[in-house]
Amino acid sequence: MTDDTQARIAEAVNGNEVLLFMKGSPLFPQCGFSSRAVAILDHLGVEYGSVDVLQDQAIRQGIKQFSDWPTIPQLYVKGEFVGGSDIMMEMYETGELAELMQKSGVAQKAA
């Protein structure tokens, strides 16, 4: 991964309270795992940013090195890597993800 790609990823991660690296966009997810991740975040009602890795091959490959996690989607909360779709689902089902968002002071979407 180039320094430029590393810097762009770090800027995106640190520039959003909650950031989802995904395939597609929240309105049009391009894979089932990304769709599930979006559904979880939407159900929690938190504000989040997203990066469509399909639009930039360097980001698509670089994010896997950045997090040392081989799959996409990837969720970051307050700059910290949380996990992929399966971990998000498990944390959502146990209430851990909602608790993490609340403890981190993540903004809720306006009603």
MDAnalysis code that builds the backbone (N, CA, C; Angstrom):
import MDAnalysis as mda
import numpy as np

u = mda.Universe.empty(333, n_residues=111, atom_resindex=np.repeat(np.arange(111), 3), trajectory=True)
u.add_TopologyAttr("name", ["N", "CA", "C"] * 111)
u.add_TopologyAttr("resid", np.arange(1, 112))
u.add_TopologyAttr("resname", ["MET", "THR", "ASP", "ASP", "THR", "GLN", "ALA", "ARG", "ILE", "ALA", "GLU", "ALA", "VAL", "ASN", "GLY", "ASN", "GLU", "VAL", "LEU", "LEU", "PHE", "MET", "LYS", "GLY", "SER", "PRO", "LEU", "PHE", "PRO", "GLN", "CYS", "GLY", "PHE", "SER", "SER", "ARG", "ALA", "VAL", "ALA", "ILE", "LEU", "ASP", "HIS", "LEU", "GLY", "VAL", "GLU", "TYR", "GLY", "SER", "VAL", "ASP", "VAL", "LEU", "GLN", "ASP", "GLN", "ALA", "ILE", "ARG", "GLN", "GLY", "ILE", "LYS", "GLN", "PHE", "SER", "ASP", "TRP", "PRO", "THR", "ILE", "PRO", "GLN", "LEU", "TYR", "VAL", "LYS", "GLY", "GLU", "PHE", "VAL", "GLY", "GLY", "SER", "ASP", "ILE", "MET", "MET", "GLU", "MET", "TYR", "GLU", "THR", "GLY", "GLU", "LEU", "ALA", "GLU", "LEU", "MET", "GLN", "LYS", "SER", "GLY", "VAL", "ALA", "GLN", "LYS", "ALA", "ALA"])
u.atoms.positions = np.array([
    [0.854, -1.178, 0.000],
    [0.000, 0.000, 0.000],
    [0.900, 1.242, 0.000],
    [0.552, 2.190, -0.844],
    [1.350, 3.408, -0.920],
    [1.066, 4.314, 0.274],
    [1.982, 5.225, 0.535],
    [1.789, 6.184, 1.620],
    [0.555, 7.043, 1.373],
    [0.310, 7.382, 0.085],
    [-0.855, 8.193, -0.263],
    [-2.148, 7.459, 0.078],
    [-2.221, 6.180, -0.251],
    [-3.410, 5.383, 0.059],
    [-3.587, 5.272, 1.563],
    [-2.507, 5.010, 2.268],
    [-2.544, 4.925, 3.734],
    [-3.071, 6.233, 4.322],
    [-2.582, 7.365, 3.807],
    [-3.004, 8.676, 4.306],
    [-4.474, 8.931, 4.004],
    [-4.936, 8.559, 2.820],
    [-6.348, 8.754, 2.470],
    [-7.263, 7.913, 3.345],
    [-6.868, 6.673, 3.620],
    [-7.668, 5.813, 4.497],
    [-7.692, 6.384, 5.911],
    [-6.534, 6.752, 6.431],
    [-6.458, 7.304, 7.793],
    [-7.293, 8.582, 7.912],
    [-7.245, 9.422, 6.887],
    [-8.031, 10.664, 6.896],
    [-9.529, 10.354, 6.943],
    [-9.965, 9.385, 6.158],
    [-11.377, 9.001, 6.143],
    [-11.799, 8.419, 7.490],
    [-10.977, 7.512, 8.029],
    [-11.292, 6.870, 9.310],
    [-11.358, 7.906, 10.436],
    [-10.389, 8.802, 10.465],
    [-10.340, 9.792, 11.544],
    [-11.301, 10.955, 11.336],
    [-11.821, 11.099, 10.122],
    [-12.726, 12.202, 9.815],
    [-14.198, 11.887, 10.020],
    [-14.505, 10.682, 10.458],
    [-15.891, 10.260, 10.673],
    [-16.004, 9.531, 12.002],
    [-17.037, 9.861, 12.778],
    [-17.253, 9.128, 14.028],
    [-17.474, 7.645, 13.742],
    [-18.294, 7.373, 12.742],
    [-18.580, 6.003, 12.331],
    [-18.368, 5.945, 10.822],
    [-17.571, 4.999, 10.375],
    [-17.269, 4.881, 8.952],
    [-17.350, 3.425, 8.536],
    [-18.040, 3.188, 7.419],
    [-18.180, 1.852, 6.876],
    [-17.527, 1.798, 5.508],
    [-16.480, 0.994, 5.391],
    [-15.899, 0.687, 4.086],
    [-16.740, -0.455, 3.537],
    [-17.329, -0.246, 2.368],
    [-18.300, -1.205, 1.854],
    [-18.240, -1.298, 0.340],
    [-18.946, -2.269, -0.192],
    [-19.101, -2.386, -1.641],
    [-20.434, -1.737, -1.993],
    [-20.358, -0.632, -2.748],
    [-21.542, 0.125, -3.086],
    [-21.744, 1.275, -2.123],
    [-22.978, 1.751, -2.054],
    [-23.322, 2.867, -1.176],
    [-24.455, 2.430, -0.248],
    [-24.714, 3.200, 0.823],
    [-25.828, 2.827, 1.699],
    [-27.166, 2.706, 0.954],
    [-27.360, 3.519, -0.072],
    [-28.604, 3.427, -0.842],
    [-28.619, 2.233, -1.793],
    [-27.437, 1.859, -2.295],
    [-27.327, 0.751, -3.252],
    [-26.140, -0.148, -2.915],
    [-26.251, -0.922, -1.823],
    [-25.164, -1.852, -1.487],
    [-24.984, -2.861, -2.625],
    [-23.727, -3.223, -2.889],
    [-23.434, -4.120, -3.998],
    [-23.104, -5.547, -3.566],
    [-23.284, -5.860, -2.293],
    [-23.141, -7.246, -1.843],
    [-23.990, -7.428, -0.585],
    [-24.321, -8.662, -0.307],
    [-25.182, -8.960, 0.832],
    [-24.581, -8.579, 2.171],
    [-23.274, -8.729, 2.306],
    [-22.625, -8.386, 3.577],
    [-22.667, -6.880, 3.821],
    [-22.429, -6.107, 2.764],
    [-22.510, -4.651, 2.895],
    [-23.945, -4.228, 3.193],
    [-24.897, -4.882, 2.553],
    [-26.304, -4.580, 2.794],
    [-26.675, -4.843, 4.253],
    [-26.186, -5.937, 4.794],
    [-26.471, -6.268, 6.188],
    [-25.835, -5.243, 7.129],
    [-24.610, -4.823, 6.828],
    [-23.932, -3.829, 7.666],
    [-24.699, -2.508, 7.666],
    [-25.174, -2.085, 6.498],
    [-25.962, -0.853, 6.389],
    [-27.254, -0.987, 7.190],
    [-27.920, -2.125, 7.071],
    [-29.176, -2.344, 7.800],
    [-28.965, -2.251, 9.305],
    [-27.863, -2.801, 9.792],
    [-27.564, -2.742, 11.227],
    [-27.359, -1.297, 11.664],
    [-26.531, -0.555, 10.936],
    [-26.268, 0.835, 11.308],
    [-27.535, 1.676, 11.214],
    [-28.338, 1.448, 10.171],
    [-29.597, 2.188, 10.037],
    [-30.537, 1.869, 11.192],
    [-30.591, 0.604, 11.587],
    [-31.472, 0.218, 12.691],
    [-31.024, 0.854, 14.002],
    [-29.712, 1.010, 14.182],
    [-29.199, 1.664, 15.388],
    [-29.466, 3.167, 15.365],
    [-29.725, 3.705, 14.176],
    [-30.063, 5.123, 14.062],
    [-28.880, 6.056, 14.222],
    [-27.681, 5.578, 13.923],
    [-26.497, 6.422, 14.073],
    [-26.126, 7.075, 12.743],
    [-25.507, 8.232, 12.833],
    [-24.962, 8.872, 11.644],
    [-23.660, 8.162, 11.292],
    [-23.459, 7.907, 10.017],
    [-22.220, 7.249, 9.595],
    [-21.855, 7.661, 8.181],
    [-20.571, 7.609, 7.924],
    [-20.065, 7.838, 6.589],
    [-19.769, 6.503, 5.945],
    [-19.575, 6.535, 4.631],
    [-19.241, 5.297, 3.940],
    [-18.240, 5.582, 2.829],
    [-17.482, 4.560, 2.506],
    [-16.530, 4.607, 1.397],
    [-16.823, 3.406, 0.511],
    [-17.115, 3.676, -0.764],
    [-17.375, 2.612, -1.729],
    [-16.037, 2.125, -2.274],
    [-15.610, 0.954, -1.824],
    [-14.303, 0.433, -2.236],
    [-14.276, 0.012, -3.704],
    [-15.438, -0.146, -4.304],
    [-15.488, -0.521, -5.716],
    [-15.073, 0.631, -6.625],
    [-15.072, 1.843, -6.091],
    [-14.711, 3.024, -6.871],
    [-13.211, 3.288, -6.901],
    [-12.453, 2.592, -6.049],
    [-11.015, 2.868, -5.949],
    [-10.285, 1.587, -5.559],
    [-9.588, 1.001, -6.524],
    [-8.900, -0.270, -6.290],
    [-7.827, -0.157, -5.207],
    [-7.159, 0.996, -5.135],
    [-6.117, 1.183, -4.117],
    [-6.728, 1.143, -2.713],
    [-7.887, 1.778, -2.548],
    [-8.576, 1.750, -1.250],
    [-9.082, 0.336, -0.967],
    [-9.614, -0.316, -1.986],
    [-10.149, -1.671, -1.809],
    [-9.091, -2.617, -1.271],
    [-7.886, -2.554, -1.805],
    [-6.802, -3.407, -1.324],
    [-6.154, -2.848, -0.060],
    [-5.988, -1.533, -0.027],
    [-5.303, -0.891, 1.088],
    [-6.015, -1.030, 2.414],
    [-7.359, -1.008, 2.399],
    [-8.097, -1.094, 3.667],
    [-7.872, -2.441, 4.336],
    [-7.641, -3.464, 3.535],
    [-7.382, -4.799, 4.091],
    [-6.047, -4.831, 4.832],
    [-5.065, -4.094, 4.333],
    [-3.770, -3.996, 5.014],
    [-3.864, -3.052, 6.209],
    [-4.607, -1.966, 6.033],
    [-4.749, -0.956, 7.088],
    [-5.289, -1.591, 8.372],
    [-6.288, -2.452, 8.224],
    [-6.943, -3.066, 9.383],
    [-6.407, -4.455, 9.706],
    [-5.624, -5.013, 8.780],
    [-5.192, -6.402, 8.886],
    [-6.410, -7.321, 8.961],
    [-7.429, -6.991, 8.166],
    [-8.670, -7.760, 8.099],
    [-8.940, -8.049, 6.630],
    [-9.178, -9.292, 6.238],
    [-9.195, -9.646, 4.809],
    [-10.468, -9.342, 4.037],
    [-11.548, -8.985, 4.719],
    [-12.819, -8.846, 4.014],
    [-13.423, -7.456, 4.149],
    [-14.387, -7.199, 3.282],
    [-15.158, -5.960, 3.281],
    [-16.613, -6.387, 3.361],
    [-17.440, -5.728, 4.157],
    [-17.284, -4.405, 4.763],
    [-16.422, -4.412, 6.024],
    [-16.006, -3.190, 6.380],
    [-15.259, -2.962, 7.612],
    [-15.831, -1.737, 8.308],
    [-16.085, -1.881, 9.602],
    [-16.655, -0.796, 10.398],
    [-15.608, -0.203, 11.327],
    [-15.564, 1.130, 11.350],
    [-14.708, 1.875, 12.270],
    [-15.581, 2.796, 13.115],
    [-15.303, 2.835, 14.409],
    [-16.011, 3.736, 15.319],
    [-14.958, 4.541, 16.069],
    [-15.033, 5.854, 15.926],
    [-14.081, 6.762, 16.572],
    [-12.636, 6.368, 16.266],
    [-12.395, 5.994, 15.010],
    [-11.045, 5.674, 14.571],
    [-10.579, 4.264, 14.869],
    [-11.400, 3.484, 15.561],
    [-11.012, 2.124, 15.937],
    [-11.737, 1.103, 15.068],
    [-10.999, 0.127, 14.574],
    [-11.594, -0.947, 13.788],
    [-12.460, -1.823, 14.685],
    [-13.708, -2.039, 14.281],
    [-14.634, -2.873, 15.042],
    [-14.695, -4.277, 14.458],
    [-14.877, -4.377, 13.142],
    [-14.938, -5.687, 12.513],
    [-15.732, -5.647, 11.232],
    [-16.000, -6.828, 10.719],
    [-16.762, -6.972, 9.488],
    [-18.220, -7.267, 9.778],
    [-18.908, -7.701, 8.761],
    [-20.344, -7.933, 8.823],
    [-20.740, -8.948, 9.904],
    [-20.026, -10.062, 9.990],
    [-20.375, -11.093, 10.977],
    [-20.190, -10.594, 12.404],
    [-19.095, -9.899, 12.647],
    [-18.851, -9.346, 13.988],
    [-19.886, -8.278, 14.314],
    [-20.213, -7.439, 13.325],
    [-21.256, -6.424, 13.544],
    [-22.577, -7.088, 13.937],
    [-22.935, -8.155, 13.232],
    [-24.198, -8.841, 13.501],
    [-24.201, -9.441, 14.903],
    [-23.105, -10.087, 15.257],
    [-22.997, -10.688, 16.586],
    [-23.092, -9.611, 17.677],
    [-22.372, -8.511, 17.484],
    [-22.400, -7.418, 18.467],
    [-23.775, -6.758, 18.524],
    [-24.438, -6.659, 17.384],
    [-25.777, -6.083, 17.345],
    [-26.754, -6.961, 18.124],
    [-26.691, -8.264, 17.888],
    [-27.612, -9.193, 18.540],
    [-27.438, -9.228, 20.051],
    [-26.220, -9.039, 20.531],
    [-25.972, -9.074, 21.975],
    [-26.146, -7.700, 22.631],
    [-26.330, -6.668, 21.816],
    [-26.463, -5.316, 22.355],
    [-25.137, -4.592, 22.497],
    [-24.039, -5.278, 22.218],
    [-22.717, -4.665, 22.366],
    [-22.485, -3.505, 21.409],
    [-23.024, -3.610, 20.196],
    [-22.793, -2.553, 19.211],
    [-23.527, -1.276, 19.606],
    [-24.765, -1.405, 20.066],
    [-25.514, -0.233, 20.536],
    [-24.805, 0.395, 21.735],
    [-24.297, -0.448, 22.615],
    [-23.570, 0.026, 23.796],
    [-22.295, 0.759, 23.390],
    [-21.571, 0.205, 22.415],
    [-20.356, 0.850, 21.921],
    [-20.671, 2.231, 21.347],
    [-21.731, 2.310, 20.555],
    [-22.107, 3.596, 19.956],
    [-22.451, 4.613, 21.044],
    [-23.206, 4.157, 22.038],
    [-23.617, 5.056, 23.125],
    [-22.406, 5.500, 23.942],
    [-21.556, 4.562, 24.346],
    [-20.366, 4.905, 25.135],
    [-19.409, 5.805, 24.382],
    [-19.379, 5.650, 23.039],
    [-18.484, 6.460, 22.219],
    [-19.059, 7.837, 21.923],
    [-20.324, 8.052, 22.308],
    [-20.946, 9.345, 22.071],
    [-21.250, 9.610, 20.618],
    [-21.556, 8.560, 19.857],
    [-21.827, 8.689, 18.432],
    [-23.160, 9.399, 18.231],
    [-23.189, 10.330, 17.298],
    [-24.374, 11.104, 17.008],
    [-25.486, 10.232, 16.421],
    [-26.699, 10.503, 16.848],
    [-27.869, 9.832, 16.295],
    [-28.381, 10.624, 15.097],
    [-28.985, 9.921, 14.156],
    [-29.592, 10.595, 13.001],
    [-30.749, 11.435, 13.488],
    [-30.916, 12.592, 12.870],
    [-32.062, 13.443, 13.202],
    [-33.334, 12.754, 12.761],
    [-34.348, 12.878, 13.573],
    [-35.619, 12.208, 13.283],
    [-36.379, 12.882, 12.167],
])
